[in-house]
Amino acid sequence: MTAIDIFKQSLSFYGQLFNKLFWLSVASSITPVIMLMASTSGQQPSLFAVLIIAAFSMFFSVYIMSLIHQFSTDQDDSLKNAFALTLSKVMPVTLTGFVFGLGVALILIPAVLVGTMLSSGFETEQVRNLFIMVIAAIPLSIVFYRWFYAPYLTLVDGLSPIDAIKASNKQVKGNKLVFRGFTLLGFVMMAYVLILVLLNLMIAVNPVALGFAEFALNVIVMPFFSVFIYRLFIVTKQPEEPESEIQ
């Protein structure tokens, strides 16, 4: 199986779940916006508002993941059942995400310090900042790539954060299909960003129309990325075994 095959499977999978994923994506995208507008009233958002927005975003992200997993394993597209699964998984997945973020921070801080020391001889601030970003991006890219499946391993296998990170690293390490899949996803995301840029150029005079167009595009596209990542995760999780899930 190739990355293109998984991409085609994901399109078919997404088409079968589109009506459910669409509304979850709408809720995931619009809830933080509404809460932010309601809580700030033109002022800087409070810490409480930020935490509530983050919690809602995480909940709906896990809800989407749960629905995809449920439909993949049981051919069940019930939002009610997926909601029940979400309630049991949202805290473990959130904890894994927190540990993931903490690990990233522990790697980012020394990377920035090293970049700062190495860039001390540069004359312009812009060049120094760019150099620091490049230095920090190298270890961060490796960590994100190796640990990316940790939340999925917590959701699917119930692994603890540390065990999920270890399992993700083991699954990804040396797996050419994972590398090709994420490379393909990178190209698709570049095309997505290009479309957003073109939208800004086309309707820059109308910010309301631009905001609506970007919102609609996010609602439609982002769930497909979740489907593709999940399918890639499942296919590369146990490649020696035939798949028993929806193709």
C-alpha positions as CSV (number, residue, x, y, z in Angstrom):
1,M,0.0,0.0,0.0
2,T,1.2,3.5,-0.9
3,A,0.5,6.9,0.5
4,I,-1.6,7.7,-2.5
5,D,-3.7,4.6,-1.8
6,I,-4.3,5.8,1.8
7,F,-5.2,9.2,0.4
8,K,-7.8,7.7,-1.9
9,Q,-9.1,5.6,1.0
10,S,-9.4,8.7,3.2
11,L,-11.4,10.5,0.5
12,S,-13.9,7.6,0.4
13,F,-13.9,7.4,4.2
14,Y,-14.4,11.1,4.5
15,G,-17.3,11.0,2.1
16,Q,-19.1,8.4,4.2
17,L,-18.8,10.5,7.3
18,F,-19.0,14.0,5.8
19,N,-22.4,14.9,7.2
20,K,-21.3,14.1,10.8
21,L,-17.8,15.4,10.6
22,F,-19.0,18.7,9.0
23,W,-21.2,19.6,12.0
24,L,-18.5,18.6,14.5
25,S,-16.0,20.7,12.5
26,V,-18.5,23.7,12.6
27,A,-18.8,23.4,16.3
28,S,-15.1,23.0,16.8
29,S,-14.4,26.1,14.7
30,I,-17.2,28.4,15.8
31,T,-17.3,27.7,19.5
32,P,-14.0,29.3,20.4
33,V,-14.8,32.3,18.2
34,I,-18.2,32.8,19.9
35,M,-16.8,32.4,23.4
36,L,-13.9,34.7,22.7
37,M,-16.2,37.4,21.4
38,A,-18.5,37.0,24.4
39,S,-15.8,37.0,27.0
40,T,-13.4,39.7,25.8
41,S,-15.7,42.6,24.9
42,G,-12.8,44.4,23.1
43,Q,-10.3,43.6,25.9
44,Q,-7.6,41.0,26.2
45,P,-9.0,37.6,26.9
46,S,-8.7,36.4,30.5
47,L,-6.8,33.3,31.5
48,F,-10.1,31.6,32.3
49,A,-11.5,32.4,28.8
50,V,-8.3,31.0,27.2
51,L,-8.6,27.8,29.2
52,I,-12.3,27.4,28.4
53,I,-11.6,27.9,24.7
54,A,-8.7,25.4,24.7
55,A,-10.9,22.9,26.6
56,F,-13.7,23.2,24.0
57,S,-11.2,22.9,21.1
58,M,-9.7,19.8,22.6
59,F,-13.1,18.3,23.3
60,F,-14.3,18.6,19.8
61,S,-10.9,17.4,18.4
62,V,-11.2,14.3,20.5
63,Y,-14.9,14.0,19.4
64,I,-13.8,14.0,15.8
65,M,-11.1,11.5,16.5
66,S,-13.5,9.3,18.4
67,L,-16.1,9.3,15.6
68,I,-13.5,8.4,13.0
69,H,-12.1,5.6,15.1
70,Q,-15.6,4.3,16.0
71,F,-16.7,4.3,12.3
72,S,-13.4,2.6,11.3
73,T,-13.7,-0.2,13.8
74,D,-17.5,-0.8,14.1
75,Q,-18.9,1.0,11.0
76,D,-21.0,3.0,13.5
77,D,-21.5,6.7,12.7
78,S,-23.7,7.4,15.7
79,L,-22.8,10.8,17.2
80,K,-24.3,9.7,20.5
81,N,-22.0,6.7,20.8
82,A,-19.1,8.7,19.7
83,F,-20.0,11.3,22.3
84,A,-19.9,8.6,25.0
85,L,-16.5,7.4,23.8
86,T,-15.3,11.0,23.8
87,L,-16.3,11.5,27.4
88,S,-14.2,8.5,28.4
89,K,-11.2,9.5,26.3
90,V,-11.0,13.3,26.4
91,M,-9.1,13.4,29.7
92,P,-6.5,10.7,28.8
93,V,-5.9,12.2,25.4
94,T,-5.7,15.7,26.8
95,L,-3.1,14.5,29.4
96,T,-1.1,12.9,26.6
97,G,-1.3,16.2,24.7
98,F,-0.1,18.0,27.8
99,V,2.9,15.7,28.3
100,F,3.6,16.1,24.5
101,G,3.6,19.8,24.9
102,L,5.8,19.7,28.0
103,G,8.3,17.6,26.2
104,V,8.3,20.0,23.2
105,A,8.9,22.9,25.6
106,L,11.8,21.1,27.3
107,I,13.4,20.6,23.9
108,L,12.5,24.1,22.6
109,I,14.2,26.0,25.4
110,P,17.7,24.6,25.0
111,A,17.4,24.8,21.2
112,V,16.6,28.5,21.5
113,L,19.5,29.1,23.9
114,V,21.9,27.3,21.5
115,G,20.5,29.3,18.5
116,T,20.9,32.5,20.5
117,M,24.5,31.8,21.4
118,L,25.4,30.8,17.8
119,S,23.7,33.9,16.3
120,S,25.4,36.4,18.7
121,G,27.8,37.4,15.9
122,F,25.0,38.4,13.4
123,E,24.5,42.1,13.0
124,T,20.8,42.4,12.2
125,E,18.0,41.3,14.5
126,Q,16.0,39.9,11.6
127,V,18.8,37.5,10.6
128,R,19.4,36.5,14.3
129,N,15.7,35.7,14.8
130,L,15.5,33.7,11.5
131,F,18.7,31.7,12.5
132,I,17.2,31.0,15.9
133,M,14.0,29.8,14.4
134,V,15.8,27.5,12.0
135,I,17.9,26.0,14.8
136,A,14.9,25.5,17.0
137,A,12.8,24.0,14.1
138,I,15.3,21.1,13.5
139,P,14.8,19.3,16.8
140,L,11.1,20.3,17.0
141,S,10.4,18.8,13.6
142,I,11.9,15.5,14.6
143,V,10.0,15.4,17.9
144,F,6.7,16.3,16.3
145,Y,7.2,13.7,13.6
146,R,8.2,10.9,16.1
147,W,5.6,11.7,18.7
148,F,2.7,12.7,16.5
149,Y,0.8,9.4,17.0
150,A,0.8,9.5,20.8
151,P,-2.7,10.9,21.2
152,Y,-4.0,8.3,18.7
153,L,-2.3,5.5,20.7
154,T,-4.0,6.8,23.9
155,L,-7.3,6.9,22.2
156,V,-7.1,3.5,20.4
157,D,-5.0,1.4,22.8
158,G,-5.5,3.3,26.1
159,L,-1.8,3.9,26.6
160,S,-0.5,6.3,29.2
161,P,1.2,9.5,27.9
162,I,4.8,8.1,28.3
163,D,3.9,4.7,26.9
164,A,2.1,6.4,24.0
165,I,5.1,8.6,23.2
166,K,7.4,5.6,23.2
167,A,5.0,3.5,21.0
168,S,4.6,6.4,18.6
169,N,8.4,6.8,18.3
170,K,8.7,3.0,17.7
171,Q,5.9,3.0,15.1
172,V,7.3,6.0,13.1
173,K,11.0,5.2,13.3
174,G,12.3,3.9,10.0
175,N,8.8,3.5,8.6
176,K,9.0,4.7,5.0
177,L,5.2,4.7,4.5
178,V,4.8,7.1,7.5
179,F,7.4,9.4,6.0
180,R,5.8,9.3,2.5
181,G,2.3,9.8,4.0
182,F,3.4,12.9,5.9
183,T,5.3,14.2,2.9
184,L,2.1,13.9,0.8
185,L,0.1,15.6,3.6
186,G,2.7,18.4,3.6
187,F,2.1,19.0,-0.1
188,V,-1.7,19.0,0.4
189,M,-1.4,21.4,3.3
190,M,0.8,23.7,1.1
191,A,-1.9,23.7,-1.5
192,Y,-4.4,24.5,1.2
193,V,-2.3,27.4,2.4
194,L,-2.0,28.6,-1.2
195,I,-5.7,28.7,-1.6
196,L,-6.0,30.7,1.6
197,V,-3.5,33.2,0.3
198,L,-5.4,33.4,-3.0
199,L,-8.6,34.1,-1.1
200,N,-6.9,37.0,0.7
201,L,-5.8,38.4,-2.7
202,M,-9.2,37.9,-4.3
203,I,-11.5,39.4,-1.6
204,A,-9.2,41.5,0.5
205,V,-11.6,44.4,0.1
206,N,-14.3,42.5,1.9
207,P,-13.1,41.2,5.3
208,V,-16.5,39.7,6.1
209,A,-16.6,37.6,2.9
210,L,-12.9,36.7,3.5
211,G,-13.6,35.5,7.0
212,F,-16.6,33.5,5.9
213,A,-14.7,31.9,3.0
214,E,-11.8,30.9,5.3
215,F,-14.1,29.6,7.9
216,A,-16.0,27.4,5.4
217,L,-12.7,26.1,3.9
218,N,-11.4,25.2,7.4
219,V,-14.6,23.4,8.3
220,I,-14.5,21.3,5.1
221,V,-10.7,20.6,4.9
222,M,-9.6,20.1,8.5
223,P,-11.7,16.9,9.2
224,F,-10.2,15.3,6.1
225,F,-6.7,15.9,7.5
226,S,-7.8,14.0,10.6
227,V,-9.2,11.1,8.6
228,F,-6.0,10.9,6.6
229,I,-3.8,10.9,9.7
230,Y,-5.9,8.3,11.3
231,R,-5.9,6.0,8.3
232,L,-2.1,6.4,8.0
233,F,-1.8,5.6,11.7
234,I,-3.9,2.4,11.4
235,V,-2.2,1.2,8.3
236,T,1.3,1.6,9.7
237,K,0.4,0.4,13.2
238,Q,0.4,-3.3,12.3
239,P,1.5,-3.6,8.7
240,E,2.1,-7.3,9.0
241,E,-1.6,-8.0,9.6
242,P,-4.3,-7.7,7.0
243,E,-6.7,-4.7,7.7
244,S,-10.1,-5.6,9.0
245,E,-11.3,-2.0,8.8
246,I,-13.2,0.0,6.1
247,Q,-11.1,0.6,3.0
